[in-house]
Amino acid sequence: MEKNVQFRVQTPKEDESEVDIDVVSSSEGSESDEIPEEISDSCDVVTPQKEKAHTPIREIRSILSSKDKRKKSGSAKKHVRIRHQNIESKPGESSDFFSRRISTSEERFVREIDAYQHEDTKTISHKNEYGFLEGSNKLTDEQIMRMTGSSFIKKQIDKRVKGKDKSDKKTQYVRIKKWQRMLETYPYKGGKKKDTYKVHSKLKSRARKGIPDSFRGTAWKTLACIEEVKEENSSVTYFDLFNEESKKDIDSIMKDISRTFPNHCFFKKKFGRGQKALFNVLRAIANYVKESGYVQGMGYISAILLMYIPEEEAFWTMASILSKYDHIKYFKPKMPGLWETFYVFQKLMKKKLPKVHDHLRNLNLCPSMYASQWFMTLCSVGFPYECTIRIFDCFLTEGPKVLYRVALYILKENEEELLLSEIEDVFAIVKIFIKNMTEDDIEKVHHIDIRTKKIQKYEQEYHSNPDKDILEFVKV
């Protein structure tokens, strides 16, 4: 027996798109009926008896599931077939890139997005507090242990088992109110955010303790001073940028969005809402920084911003990171900023961790072999997510020096094991330590004393009168 139900969904512009649902009953198994989430919670239902009956979607679910309740368990199974009517937008009708057709590759992308894909709700239900699916594709401790004989690995297995204390709701509310009051007058002294990242000591202290997660998006936007970035780029809008035709980056972006946090519920669904938003932001960024265009690594930072900030504001926050925080230097052709960073990092390591510095030099292990992603992606690859967002908190408050602190902290905490290791074990030791880092580690990171002035001094030295020995080593 087949039952046809036709939905007519009203759009804001009173255009109509129809979705026909054919429900076919059979005698195999038993599953509850589900109406796809894409259908609005209220819609017009056309039945043979009435041309229009305003019925809430919850009543439709009840009607369609009533047959199963009258039958014994295992006696019926429903198959839902979805048929979409594609409606092509007219020029200027919508600012959404995905409703228009610009190039051949984009047409293919639009067709794939229009196809309905059922969400695996059972998998989505098993996610952690940050939206990541349980049981990710990371290597297990045992798998990494087989890569090396270092006894250090065994010490790390139970490190993250210890539960972290969670503040009660009242404490969280108090913290949020403090942050709200603190950011009302930001930037301080009525001036713009300074290039030297000088901020109030109380703001710095609270950022190091972690911004309340429910207030994180608001704080990030404020700390990044996105309104200033908008004013500086008042001649263009976000919609202008992501609608601008630029075919060279499309294929690269399309490949990378499916590989960016695939275990997060927002980005899990292929061409779903999260991947669409990420595509739009990256396309706008590619047009915003025409000198470099899109570069792999931008996607991870943008994706984390999208987890907390709406699409347009996430773009302007990313634009601020690239311009005000000078993060664009990592994505320019030939990556000049990366070599400058490695030079500074090597100088700092020589001063803070001379034994580790000498040992890694003897192994001919330069920073480009293990630290590139730490700096380029703001520690968003390979690090536990709760640590990454804490690093974002401090980066947006204090600037790039937090990345140097994290890098040196990783080496400092493993100094004893590293000094006894060969090159193969070094990679495994660093990898397993990062995998098992906790928020306590992020708080300890700030015990390493690195000043912005010292970083700027080494940067000037790199461009004017560099240490030739270090320069040759980092550019190996």
C-alpha positions in Angstrom: 0.0 0.0 0.0 1.4 3.4 -0.9 0.6 6.7 0.6 1.5 9.9 -1.2 1.8 13.1 0.8 2.7 16.3 -0.9 4.3 19.3 0.9 4.3 22.8 -0.4 6.9 24.9 1.4 6.6 28.7 1.4 9.9 30.6 1.1 10.5 34.2 2.3 10.0 35.4 -1.3 6.8 33.3 -1.7 8.4 31.0 -4.2 7.2 27.5 -4.0 9.3 24.3 -3.9 7.6 20.9 -3.7 8.7 17.8 -2.0 6.8 14.6 -2.7 7.1 11.8 -0.1 5.9 8.3 -1.1 5.6 6.0 1.8 5.6 2.3 0.9 4.6 -0.3 3.4 6.1 -3.8 3.5 6.3 -6.7 5.9 10.0 -6.5 6.7 11.1 -5.4 10.1 9.8 -2.3 11.9 11.1 1.2 12.0 9.5 4.4 13.0 8.6 7.0 10.3 10.8 10.0 10.0 10.1 13.1 8.1 13.3 14.7 6.9 14.4 17.7 9.1 14.8 19.8 5.9 11.0 20.1 5.8 9.7 23.1 7.8 8.0 22.6 11.2 4.8 24.0 9.7 3.7 23.5 6.1 0.7 23.1 3.8 -0.4 19.5 3.2 -2.4 18.7 0.1 -4.7 15.7 0.4 -7.3 14.2 -2.0 -10.1 15.4 0.4 -8.8 19.0 1.1 -6.8 21.1 -1.2 -5.0 22.8 1.7 -5.0 21.7 5.3 -2.7 23.5 7.8 -1.3 20.7 9.8 1.8 20.9 12.0 4.6 18.5 11.2 4.3 16.8 14.5 0.7 15.7 13.7 1.9 14.4 10.3 4.5 12.3 12.1 1.8 11.0 14.4 -0.5 10.1 11.5 2.2 8.3 9.5 3.4 6.4 12.6 -0.1 5.3 13.7 -0.1 2.3 11.4 2.9 0.8 13.1 1.3 1.1 16.5 -1.7 -1.0 15.3 0.7 -3.7 14.1 2.9 -6.0 16.1 6.6 -5.2 16.4 8.5 -6.4 13.3 5.5 -6.4 11.1 6.0 -3.3 9.0 8.8 -1.3 7.5 8.5 2.1 5.8 10.6 3.2 2.9 10.6 7.0 2.3 11.5 8.3 -1.1 12.2 11.9 -1.5 11.8 13.8 -4.8 13.0 17.4 -5.0 11.9 19.9 -7.5 15.0 22.0 -8.4 14.3 25.7 -8.8 16.9 27.7 -10.5 17.3 31.2 -9.1 17.3 34.3 -11.3 20.2 36.6 -11.3 20.2 38.9 -8.3 17.5 36.9 -6.6 19.6 35.4 -3.9 23.0 36.2 -2.4 23.6 32.5 -1.5 26.3 31.1 -3.8 24.7 27.7 -3.6 21.4 28.8 -5.2 23.2 30.2 -8.3 25.3 28.6 -11.1 28.5 30.3 -12.1 30.9 27.7 -13.5 31.0 24.1 -14.6 32.6 22.9 -11.3 30.2 24.9 -9.3 27.2 23.5 -11.2 28.4 20.0 -10.2 28.7 21.1 -6.6 25.2 22.6 -6.7 23.7 19.4 -8.1 25.3 17.3 -5.4 24.1 19.7 -2.7 20.5 19.6 -4.0 20.4 15.8 -3.6 18.9 14.8 -0.3 21.1 12.8 1.9 19.7 11.1 5.1 21.6 12.1 8.3 22.8 9.2 10.5 21.0 10.3 13.6 22.2 7.4 15.7 25.8 8.4 15.1 25.1 12.1 15.7 23.6 11.3 19.1 27.0 10.0 20.3 28.8 13.3 20.4 30.8 15.0 23.1 30.1 18.4 24.6 31.9 20.2 21.7 29.9 18.4 19.0 32.6 15.9 18.0 31.5 12.3 17.4 32.7 9.7 19.9 35.3 7.3 18.6 37.2 9.5 16.2 39.7 8.2 13.7 42.7 9.2 15.7 45.4 6.6 16.4 45.0 4.8 19.6 47.8 4.9 22.3 48.5 1.2 21.7 48.9 1.8 17.9 51.4 4.6 18.6 53.2 2.5 21.2 53.9 0.0 18.5 55.7 2.7 16.5 58.4 3.2 19.2 60.0 1.5 22.1 60.1 4.6 24.2 59.0 4.0 27.8 57.6 7.5 27.8 54.6 6.4 25.8 53.4 4.1 28.6 53.4 7.0 31.1 50.9 8.9 28.9 48.2 6.3 28.4 46.1 7.3 31.5 46.9 11.0 31.4 43.6 12.2 30.0 41.5 9.7 32.0 41.4 12.1 34.9 38.2 14.1 34.7 38.4 17.8 34.7 36.4 19.8 37.3 33.4 21.6 35.7 32.1 24.8 37.2 28.5 24.8 38.2 26.0 26.9 36.3 26.1 29.8 38.8 29.9 30.1 38.5 29.6 30.0 34.7 27.0 32.8 34.8 29.2 35.0 37.0 32.2 34.4 34.7 30.1 35.4 31.6 28.9 38.6 33.3 32.5 39.5 34.1 33.5 39.0 30.5 30.5 41.1 29.3 31.5 44.0 31.5 35.2 43.6 30.6 34.6 43.7 26.9 32.1 46.6 26.9 35.0 49.0 26.8 37.3 47.0 24.5 39.6 48.1 22.9 40.8 50.0 26.0 41.7 53.7 26.3 39.5 54.5 23.3 42.1 53.4 20.8 42.4 50.7 18.3 43.9 47.3 19.0 47.7 47.8 19.2 50.0 45.7 17.0 52.0 44.9 20.1 49.0 43.1 21.6 49.2 45.1 24.9 46.0 44.4 26.8 44.8 44.8 30.3 46.4 42.3 32.8 42.9 41.2 34.0 41.8 40.4 30.5 45.0 38.5 29.8 44.6 36.6 33.1 41.0 35.6 32.4 41.7 34.6 28.8 44.4 32.2 30.1 41.9 30.6 32.4 39.6 30.0 29.4 36.7 32.0 28.0 33.3 30.5 29.0 32.3 28.3 26.1 28.8 29.9 25.7 30.4 33.3 25.5 33.4 32.3 23.4 32.0 33.4 20.0 31.1 36.9 21.3 34.5 37.3 22.9 36.4 36.2 19.9 34.6 38.7 17.6 35.3 41.5 20.1 38.9 40.6 20.7 39.5 40.4 16.9 38.0 43.9 16.5 36.0 42.8 13.5 34.2 46.1 13.3 37.5 47.9 12.6 38.3 45.4 9.9 34.9 46.1 8.3 35.6 49.8 8.4 39.0 49.3 6.8 37.3 47.3 4.0 34.1 49.3 3.7 34.3 49.2 -0.1 33.5 45.5 -0.1 31.0 43.2 1.7 31.2 39.6 2.6 28.6 38.7 0.0 30.5 40.6 -2.7 33.6 38.5 -1.9 32.1 35.1 -1.9 30.0 35.8 -5.0 33.0 37.1 -6.9 34.0 34.8 -9.7 37.3 33.1 -9.1 37.6 29.6 -10.5 41.2 28.8 -9.6 40.5 28.0 -5.9 37.1 26.3 -6.2 38.4 22.7 -6.8 40.9 23.0 -3.9 38.3 24.3 -1.5 35.8 21.6 -2.5 38.4 18.9 -1.8 39.4 20.3 1.5 36.0 21.0 3.1 35.2 17.3 3.3 38.5 16.6 5.1 38.1 19.4 7.6 36.8 18.1 11.0 34.8 15.2 9.4 34.0 13.9 13.0 32.2 17.1 14.0 28.4 17.0 13.7 28.3 20.4 12.0 30.7 19.3 9.2 29.9 15.6 9.0 27.1 15.7 6.4 28.5 15.9 2.9 27.5 19.3 1.4 25.4 20.0 4.5 24.9 23.3 6.2 28.3 23.3 7.9 30.2 22.5 4.7 28.3 25.1 2.8 29.1 27.8 5.3 32.8 26.7 5.3 32.9 26.8 1.5 31.4 30.3 1.4 33.9 31.6 4.0 36.9 30.1 2.3 35.8 31.3 -1.1 35.4 34.8 0.3 38.9 34.6 2.0 40.4 33.5 -1.3 39.1 36.6 -2.9 40.0 38.8 0.1 43.7 37.8 0.0 44.2 37.7 -3.7 48.0 37.5 -3.4 47.8 34.1 -1.9 44.3 32.9 -2.7 43.1 29.8 -0.8 45.9 27.9 0.9 45.4 24.6 2.7 45.4 25.3 6.5 43.0 28.2 6.3 40.1 25.7 6.5 40.8 24.5 10.0 40.9 28.0 11.5 37.8 29.0 9.6 35.9 25.8 10.7 36.6 26.4 14.4 35.4 30.0 14.1 32.2 28.7 12.4 31.5 26.4 15.4 31.0 29.6 17.5 30.3 32.5 15.1 27.8 33.0 12.3 29.1 32.8 8.8 29.6 36.4 7.9 31.1 37.4 11.2 33.3 34.2 11.1 34.7 35.6 7.8 35.5 38.9 9.3 37.2 37.3 12.3 39.3 35.2 9.9 40.1 38.4 8.0 41.3 40.0 11.2 43.5 37.0 12.0 45.1 37.3 8.6 45.6 41.1 8.7 45.7 42.4 12.3 47.6 39.4 13.6 49.6 39.1 10.4 48.8 35.4 10.0 48.7 35.9 6.2 52.5 35.7 6.2 52.1 31.9 6.5 50.0 31.6 3.4 51.8 33.9 1.0 53.7 32.4 -2.0 56.8 30.5 -0.8 55.6 31.1 2.8 58.1 33.7 3.9 56.4 34.0 7.3 57.0 30.3 8.1 60.7 30.6 7.6 60.8 33.7 9.7 58.9 31.9 12.5 61.2 28.9 12.4 64.2 31.2 12.7 62.6 32.9 15.8 61.6 29.5 17.2 65.1 28.2 16.8 66.6 31.3 18.5 64.2 30.9 21.4 64.9 27.2 21.7 68.6 27.8 21.8 68.1 30.3 24.7 65.4 28.4 26.7 66.2 24.8 25.9 69.9 24.6 24.9 70.2 20.8 25.4 67.2 20.0 23.3 68.3 22.5 20.7 71.7 20.9 20.4 70.2 17.4 20.3 67.7 18.2 17.6 70.5 19.9 15.6 72.6 16.7 15.9 69.7 14.7 14.6 69.3 17.2 11.8 65.7 17.7 12.8 64.6 21.2 11.8 61.3 22.8 12.9 59.7 22.4 9.4 59.6 18.6 10.0 57.4 18.7 13.1 56.1 22.3 13.9 54.7 23.6 10.6 51.0 22.9 11.5 51.4 24.2 15.0 51.9 27.7 13.6 50.0 27.6 10.4 46.7 26.2 11.8 46.9 27.8 15.3 47.3 24.3 16.8 44.0 23.2 15.4 45.4 19.9 13.9 46.4 17.0 16.1 45.7 18.8 19.4 42.7 17.9 21.6 39.9 20.3 20.7 39.5 21.7 24.3 43.2 22.7 24.1 42.9 24.2 20.7 40.1 26.6 21.7 42.0 27.6 24.8 45.0 28.5 22.5 42.6 30.5 20.3 41.4 32.4 23.4 45.0 33.4 24.2 46.1 34.0 20.6 43.2 36.5 20.1 44.1 38.2 23.4 47.9 38.3 23.4 48.9 37.5 19.8 51.3 35.0 18.2 53.6 34.7 21.2 51.3 32.0 22.6 52.2 29.7 19.7 55.9 30.0 20.6 55.0 29.2 24.2 53.1 26.1 23.2 55.9 24.8 20.9 58.5 25.3 23.6 56.3 23.8 26.3 55.9 20.6 24.2 59.7 20.2 23.9 60.3 21.3 27.5 57.9 18.7 29.0 59.5 15.9 27.1 63.1 17.1 27.4 64.3 14.0 29.3 62.9 11.5 26.8 63.9 13.6 23.7 67.5 13.7 24.8 67.6 9.9 24.8 65.7 9.4 21.5 66.6 8.9 17.9 64.7 10.8 15.2 62.0 8.1 14.8 61.1 8.2 18.5 61.1 12.0 18.6 58.1 12.2 16.2 56.2 9.5 18.3 57.0 11.2 21.6 55.7 14.6 20.4 52.6 13.1 18.8 51.5 11.1 21.8 52.2 14.0 24.1 50.1 16.4 22.0 47.3 13.9 21.7 47.1 13.6 25.5 47.4 17.3 26.4 44.8 18.7 28.7 43.6 22.1 29.7 46.0 22.0 32.6 48.8 21.9 30.1 47.5 25.0 28.4 47.6 26.9 31.7 51.2 25.7 32.3 52.2 27.0 28.8 52.1 30.5 30.1 54.9 29.8 32.7 57.3 30.0 29.8 58.5 33.6 29.7 58.4 34.9 26.2 57.9 38.6 25.5 56.6 40.1 22.3 59.5 42.5 22.2 61.9 39.6 22.1 60.0 38.0 19.2 60.0 41.3 17.3 63.8 41.6 17.9 64.5 38.2 16.4 62.2 39.0 13.4 64.1 42.1 12.7 67.3 40.2 13.0 66.1 37.6 10.5 65.5 40.3 7.9 68.6 42.5 8.6 71.5 40.5 10.1 70.5 36.8 10.6 72.6 34.1 12.3 73.7 32.3 9.2 74.1 29.0 10.9 70.5 29.0 12.2 69.2 30.4 8.9 70.8 27.6 6.9 69.5 25.0 9.3 65.8 26.1 9.3 65.8 26.4 5.5 67.0 22.8 5.0 
